[in-house]
Amino acid sequence: MSTFTLISAALRRKKTRTFLTFSSVFFAFLIFGVLSMLRTAFSMGVEMASEDRLVVRHRVSLFQLLPQSYEAEMEEMPGVVDAVHMTWFGGVYQDPSNFFMQSPVEPAEYLDMYPEVELSEEEKTRWIGTRNGAVAGRALVERHGWEIGDRIPIQPTIWQQQGRGDDAWEFELVGIYESAVEGFDETQFLFRYDFFDEARSFGRGQIGWFMVRVQDPARAPQVAAAIDAAFQNSPAETKSESEGAFAAGFANQVGNLGLIVTSILGAVFFTILLVAGNTMAQSVRERIGEIGLLKALGFTAGRVQRLVLFESVTLVATAGFLGMVMSAVLERGLRSQLAAYFPGLALRPQDLLLGLGLALLTGLVVGVFPARRAMRLETAFALRRL
Amino acid sequence: MGLVSFLRQCQAVTRYNIETIWQRRGVSAVAIFGIAGVVGVLVAVLSMAAGFRAVVTGQSRDDVAVVLRSGATSETASILSRQDIQVLEEAPGVARGSAGALVSPELFVIIDRRKIGAGTDANVPLRGVEAAAFEVRSEIEIVEGRRFEPGRNEVIVGDGASLSFEGLLVGDTIDVGQSSWEVVGRFTAGGGLSESEIWTDTRVLQQAYRRGNSYNAAFVRLTDETGFDGFQEAIEEDPRVSLGARTQTEFLAAQSAPIEVFISVVGWIIVALMSAGAVFAALNTMYAAVSSRSREIATLRALGFSRLPVVFSVVVESVVFALVGAAVGGAASWFLFDGFRAATINWASFSQVSFAFEVTSELLMQGVMLALVIGTIGGFLPAVAAARRSVVGALREQ
């Protein structure tokens, strides 16, 4: 009799029990998948951060403006390849709940700084040729059903247009960018700085923050220190840090989600291990007679042990695997639901692999004690229970 | 079967079950800890939501109006001039105190402070206020030290802020840009949002930030709650200014909306998935518990007990396990999380809100209710299955 036949017979012996164990493990891994996605969303691109980019902002806070003239000064500094600037626009499209990131940029320079942002040559040319032109990420465009050529009104909350009070800014959608980098924010709305700077009612020549590319990532901390030193004691002192450090700091602002997620997962796995382990133990207890029979038929102790272990791994790993598949399916739905708040929501391949590995491990841990017990059974004693 | 006989049978079987729990302690412990895990997580997640909501809505008042520039949804995005404030002081429905109209013009800026436990900087609100602020928001209370003196580089810190960020104790000095400020007092605000802030004198803050004579928002105390509509109409239609007013209740509700969406969508997805998993786990344990006793149950049936009392007693046992589990889980989460201090970012103002997890009796009751549902379903199905088996077949089984 093949191992497969024996295991499938064992699993069908009590269908209700198999179904219940399967379902509880399935849900445990579904929770694992969903929580992993959230954790990725909360890490806000810490792992995607480029090593050769620095974020330079006002020392007091991100919301204090810096003079745009710093850009040229920084580009003269040794170790700096390029600098671009961005500014928090914070406008409202139709309703405040439609939140997405908006920023004025200098198109060609911005695209050089962010190779992750993929825009066709044709769209790029059109952007450079359209004063009120804007480009948006694929996810954002799909959420609002926009098309190229649409006029998109954005209500200012900070930046009013000169002499036009609360009138909406009107942008023309000239391009849709995508990104091959998994988890890169495809919900940004970018428009031209020259158009913005000329029309705004105050703060001309002031921008939000700079992105600076350094020549050698290994020397990034020194370059950051040199930039901060250059602007020390000026009215607008700076704070420079790597993109990764900036993202990590931002994630910490949201809170220590890692701890909360880990405690929930700990409680869930503890419970599942307990329940599944108990079920396997009982299943073996009930089959003592049958196991004795297998041994009497010449099955070695090792083979009996492996059989029970395989049974447990088959059941738990299949359930865990399907749980992970189901979370991958859920990912799409959650993305559209929560995209406004968590643009980075994604089930990363490494989390998927971790889930599958954990499923296998759980199956082994759950099966190991009953398997040992089955192995140690004395044949004569076991047969009496038949 | 008569009612009396039925009740007597129920009593006998249930008592027998409960007396033998200790002999089945392994299986019983699994059932109890399974439920404890679910209830514990449920209570912890909801206590976080409750703690956050308590802070954000703690200062909800309908007799205080928040005035921003028309169109602005948050203080950071609003600018008010001295002239705007004068218009407000003359508006109808505004309460008057010892020093005139109760209008508090305020400046709202954000500074970086190191977050305790994170080791990185976070956005902490620094608010410039005048004496009127303490009259408009009567819930503010200095619990240590004293108020700042007008014109000096002194601040007072909210209770939550001083617990969540480094260097914000009375006596500390904080450096912001090129100026230094001394912490001279600590205040509470009835548990509300202001406790996450640092307060100082408006004039000093205006100078430090080169804001001239401008403000971000005005908080206005009205004579009573019914006065808001008249006040709002008067200032929104005044041609001299471009202002928008909301009650403090509305303003705070809008501020917390994004986090509320997060809590309701994410929190409930997690709780729903966990409950589904828990029902299966509980069913599994109860099936196991019942199936390990199928001979006992058959013996009871052979002795003449009828099906219903047997089902009843198993359900009672399962419910008892569930309640004990709920007590263990609820107690664990109360012990671990009640008062646990956390700070997160409030997307509307882009600044930190410090809050404490609140394990309330209401939440514990919700945990108990969930346990009851799981326990009832988890006991009922296997009990019916056991009671329906043939007595002879079950007696022959091991």
Interface residues (C-beta under 8 A of the other chain):
Chain A: K14 T16 R17 L20 T21 S23 S24 F26 F27 A28 L30 I31 V34 L35 L38 R59 V60 S61 L62 F63 G90 V92 P96 S97 F99 Q155 P156 T157 I158 G165 D166 N233 P235 E237 K239 A245 A248 G249 N252 Q253 V254 G255 N256 I260 S263 I264 A267 V268 F270 T271 I272 L274 V275 N278 T279 Q282 R285 E286 I288 G289 L334 Q337 L338 Y341 R385
Chain B: G26 V27 V30 F33 G34 G37 V38 G40 V41 A44 V45 M48 S70 G71 A72 T73 S74 T76 A77 V109 I110 I111 D112 K115 G117 A118 G119 T120 D121 A122 N123 V176 G177 Q178 R210 S242 A254 A257 P258 V261 F262 V265 V266 I269 I270 L273 M274 A276 G277 A278 F280 A281 L283 N284 T285 Y287 A288 S291 S292 A342 A343 T344 I345 W347 F350 Q352 A385 Q398
